[in-house]
Structures are given as structure tokens and as C-alpha cells.
Amino acid sequence: MNDQNERDFFGIEGDENTPNSATNPQQNIYGDDEAQAYFERLITSDGESAPSLFNLPDEEKPDDVEEARSRSQLNAYDWVQTVVSTVLVLLLVFFFAARQISVEGPSMLKTLVGSSTSYDSNRTGDRVLITSQYTSPKVGDIVIIHVESFGDVPIVKRVIAVAGQTLSFDTTTHRVVRDGVPLDEPYINEPPMQWWITWAGSETITVPDGTVFVMGDNRNHSSDSRSNEVAFVDTRTVIGTVQLILLPGIDDSGTRDWGRFGIVK
């Protein structure tokens, strides 16, 4: 056999260790890239594929393959750690900073559906998520408050004015006026027909320090700061702020409006 026949097509001299037969495909497996590509394509005589670098025993794998495996394992660990941390944070928030309650009564229609005790209504209340109140309520917040005249049952209302702001009522337009500006209130169920603040002794009132003025969105069917039962609400009696509707209640039509699911405005 001449010199040319003693070499394979990669220029490697043929001997007992030369991979010129499919019976010994793992020999010289760490050859150059072209040789490796050849072995990856090679099909043995019994129909089995030639060995891949990723199928070799660990001690025979190149360093870069081991590094790739280590990076993959590290990425998977980081992903699992992130998921576990997120779940733990959500659980802590849920148990210590947030809770869910069911809305009662019709005073916050149409924003919130409250349960009804009327024999002719099957209405059930929204299940809402509230966060604990660590700061003073802001105008527009929907808050859960404890009022002595209602006993142990908390009530839900919207903050209309905070300490230092003035309020009055325009009997012509039936709009609440805050600091001289009529309010645009698209969330109310219907315009209030009366102001009926008899306890203040004045047509214009100023919210005292440490209190807020609250009203229900269903203005004509709400016991709120316009009445002697509630009046100005001490901010220390605010239990929390409604954030979102978890489960819409069943309204008077007997259906759930799933379009109301989500953040409360």
C-alpha cells in the first residue's frame, strides 16, 4: 500500500488508531473541527449514530462542554430561586399587609356591588382586596372604616376631602364643591338630590385636622359624612384602602359583571 493509501482524507497516517473505519469511531475524537464534524455525521455500519461530545463520559468531555453545563445548571438555580422568593414576598404581603373582605350594602353602587338582606334581592357583595392603612387617606381613595354607630360592621366609602379642605353643595347643579371647584364625579350612581348636613350648622364646612370627609358613590342611598351617624371620620379609624375586586358580586340582574374585575377606581 503506497503512502497516499496509508493516509485518510484528513491527512492522518493510517494505522491501527486511525479512524478510517466505522468500527472505532471514538478514536481521535478530539481532532480539529473538520474531523469532529465528520464524526458527528458518520453513521456506523449497524445503523447507530457516531458518538457526540455530549454523550461521552464526563472525564472525556472538553472543558467548554463542562462550563456550558455548569452555566445551564446555574441559570436554572437562579430561576427557581427567583420564583420561590416572589411567592414568599406575595404570601407575606397577603398575610400582613393585605386581606380580602366582602362588601355589604348598596352605598357604593355603581363602583362596588354590596350584598343585600332584602327579601326581594339576591345581590351578593364583591370580594375585594384591601391594603392596611399606614398613611393618611388621599382624596379619591375608597376606604374601609370603623364607625361606632355601626357597631362591629365596617363600612366602605370614598374620601371626598381631607384636612383643611372646604366643602359645599351646589343645589342647582347637584354637584359637590371642594375648595370652590365643582367636582367631576363620573363614578357616582346618580347625582345627589340633597346635601342634608344638619350637624355642621353652616352651608360650607372645613375638614378638621386628623379627619376626612367620606361619601358613598350611591349618594342618595348612603349613610356617610353628611349624616350625624358618621360626620367627620378620624383617620385612625380607617382600616384599609380598597385596591381591587377579586370576585365581582352578583347584581340585581342576577349576573356577575366580570368586566369589573381588577383595580378599583
Secondary structure as GFF3:
##gff-version 3
##sequence-region A 1 265
A	DSSP	alpha_helix	33	41	.	.	.	ID=ss1
A	DSSP	three_ten_helix	53	55	.	.	.	ID=ss2
A	DSSP	three_ten_helix	58	60	.	.	.	ID=ss3
A	DSSP	alpha_helix	63	92	.	.	.	ID=ss4
A	DSSP	pi_helix	93	97	.	.	.	ID=ss5
A	DSSP	beta_strand	98	102	.	.	.	ID=ss6
A	DSSP	beta_strand	127	132	.	.	.	ID=ss7
A	DSSP	beta_strand	142	145	.	.	.	ID=ss8
A	DSSP	three_ten_helix	148	150	.	.	.	ID=ss9
A	DSSP	beta_strand	155	162	.	.	.	ID=ss10
A	DSSP	beta_strand	166	170	.	.	.	ID=ss11
A	DSSP	beta_strand	175	178	.	.	.	ID=ss12
A	DSSP	beta_strand	181	182	.	.	.	ID=ss13
A	DSSP	beta_strand	205	206	.	.	.	ID=ss14
A	DSSP	beta_strand	211	215	.	.	.	ID=ss15
A	DSSP	three_ten_helix	219	221	.	.	.	ID=ss16
A	DSSP	beta_strand	233	234	.	.	.	ID=ss17
A	DSSP	three_ten_helix	235	237	.	.	.	ID=ss18
A	DSSP	beta_strand	238	247	.	.	.	ID=ss19
A	DSSP	three_ten_helix	258	260	.	.	.	ID=ss20
A	DSSP	beta_strand	262	263	.	.	.	ID=ss21
###
